[in-house]
């Protein structure tokens, strides 16, 4: 078990997405006591993150990746070394590419889209088409 690795979660990018991710981490962790669970830290400051769809649609020039990168820096300063962003729209190239530039080599940024693709290919190779739910911005930029 990776007891020295803290998972950092960017909250505030979907009303319950961060909470849901923490629940999934705990539900999927084999633990017989509180101490056996993985350390997780979530920082949810939605008022600091510009609407991702508005950015992708050109309704604002402020890239939400800036605020997300700042949140990630705070999570890393708190000890996180594995970062998750539970938001499809935040994985759109114009946003994610900015975020990726801010991640130190000692830290892993889990790419939601890539990991789902790997999981489906590995566990369900018979599936050739997948439906994706997403915001208008996510669909238009074809994350």
C-alpha positions as CSV (number, residue, x, y, z in Angstrom):
1,X,0.0,0.0,0.0
2,X,1.2,3.5,-0.8
3,X,0.8,4.9,2.7
4,X,3.2,7.8,2.0
5,X,1.4,9.0,-1.1
6,X,-1.5,11.4,-0.6
7,X,-4.1,11.8,-3.2
8,X,-5.1,15.4,-4.0
9,X,-8.5,16.1,-5.5
10,X,-9.4,19.4,-7.1
11,X,-13.0,20.0,-5.9
12,X,-15.4,22.6,-7.1
13,X,-15.5,21.4,-10.7
14,X,-18.8,19.8,-10.6
15,X,-21.0,20.1,-7.5
16,X,-20.4,16.7,-6.1
17,X,-17.7,15.4,-8.3
18,X,-14.9,15.7,-5.8
19,X,-17.0,14.2,-3.0
20,X,-18.0,11.3,-5.3
21,X,-14.3,10.7,-6.2
22,X,-13.3,10.5,-2.5
23,X,-16.2,8.1,-1.8
24,X,-15.0,5.9,-4.7
25,X,-11.4,5.9,-3.4
26,X,-12.6,4.8,0.0
27,X,-15.1,2.3,-1.3
28,X,-12.5,0.6,-3.4
29,X,-9.8,0.6,-0.8
30,X,-9.3,-2.7,1.2
31,X,-9.1,-1.4,4.7
32,X,-9.8,-3.0,8.0
33,X,-9.3,0.2,10.0
34,X,-9.3,4.0,9.5
35,X,-5.5,3.9,9.4
36,X,-5.5,1.5,6.4
37,X,-7.2,4.1,4.1
38,X,-5.2,6.1,1.6
39,X,-4.6,9.7,2.7
40,X,-6.8,12.1,0.6
41,X,-7.0,15.8,0.5
42,X,-9.6,17.8,-1.4
43,X,-9.6,21.5,-2.0
44,X,-12.9,22.9,-3.2
45,X,-13.0,26.6,-4.0
46,X,-15.4,26.8,-6.9
47,X,-15.7,30.5,-6.8
48,X,-12.0,30.8,-7.9
49,X,-12.4,28.6,-11.0
50,X,-13.9,30.3,-14.1
51,X,-16.6,28.3,-15.8
52,X,-14.8,25.9,-18.1
53,X,-17.5,25.8,-20.8
54,X,-17.6,29.6,-21.0
55,X,-13.8,29.6,-21.6
56,X,-14.1,26.9,-24.3
57,X,-16.9,28.8,-26.0
58,X,-14.9,32.0,-26.0
59,X,-17.2,33.8,-23.6
60,X,-14.2,34.6,-21.4
61,X,-10.5,34.8,-22.0
62,X,-9.5,33.7,-18.6
63,X,-8.3,30.1,-18.7
64,X,-9.7,28.1,-15.8
65,X,-6.5,26.1,-15.9
66,X,-4.8,29.0,-14.1
67,X,-6.9,28.6,-10.9
68,X,-6.9,24.8,-11.1
69,X,-3.1,24.9,-11.3
70,X,-3.0,27.2,-8.2
71,X,-5.3,24.7,-6.3
72,X,-3.0,21.8,-7.4
73,X,0.0,23.8,-6.0
74,X,-1.8,24.1,-2.7
75,X,-2.6,20.3,-2.7
76,X,1.0,19.5,-3.4
77,X,2.2,21.9,-0.7
78,X,-0.1,19.9,1.7
79,X,1.6,16.7,0.7
80,X,-0.3,15.4,-2.3
81,X,1.7,13.6,-5.0
82,X,-1.1,12.1,-7.0
83,X,-3.7,14.6,-8.4
84,X,-7.2,14.0,-9.7
85,X,-9.5,16.5,-11.4
86,X,-13.0,15.0,-11.6
87,X,-14.2,17.0,-14.5
88,X,-14.4,16.1,-18.2
89,X,-14.4,19.7,-19.3
90,X,-11.2,20.5,-17.3
91,X,-9.5,17.8,-19.5
92,X,-10.1,19.7,-22.7
93,X,-6.8,20.4,-24.3
94,X,-6.8,24.2,-24.0
95,X,-7.3,23.9,-20.2
96,X,-5.4,20.7,-19.5
97,X,-2.3,21.7,-21.4
98,X,-1.9,24.7,-19.1
99,X,-2.4,22.6,-16.0
100,X,0.1,19.9,-17.2
101,X,2.8,22.6,-17.5
102,X,2.5,23.4,-13.7
103,X,2.8,19.8,-12.5
104,X,6.2,19.0,-11.0
105,X,7.9,15.7,-12.1
106,X,7.5,14.3,-8.6
107,X,3.8,14.5,-9.0
108,X,1.3,12.4,-11.1
109,X,-1.7,14.1,-12.7
110,X,-4.2,11.4,-13.4
111,X,-5.8,12.0,-16.8
112,X,-9.5,11.1,-16.5
113,X,-10.1,10.6,-20.2
114,X,-7.0,8.5,-20.8
115,X,-7.6,6.3,-17.8
116,X,-11.2,5.6,-18.8
117,X,-10.0,4.7,-22.3
118,X,-7.3,2.4,-20.9
119,X,-9.8,0.7,-18.6
120,X,-12.3,0.1,-21.3
121,X,-9.7,-1.2,-23.7
122,X,-8.3,-3.6,-21.1
123,X,-11.4,-4.8,-19.3
124,X,-13.9,-4.6,-22.2
125,X,-12.0,-4.9,-25.5
126,X,-15.3,-5.9,-27.3
127,X,-16.6,-2.3,-26.8
128,X,-15.9,-0.2,-29.9
129,X,-18.1,2.8,-29.2
130,X,-18.5,4.8,-26.0
131,X,-21.0,7.5,-25.1
132,X,-19.7,10.5,-23.2
133,X,-21.8,12.8,-21.1
134,X,-20.3,16.3,-21.1
135,X,-20.9,20.0,-21.2
136,X,-21.4,21.8,-24.5
137,X,-17.8,22.9,-24.2
138,X,-16.6,19.4,-23.7
139,X,-18.5,18.1,-26.7
140,X,-17.5,21.0,-29.0
141,X,-13.7,20.6,-28.4
142,X,-14.0,16.8,-28.6
143,X,-12.0,16.2,-25.5
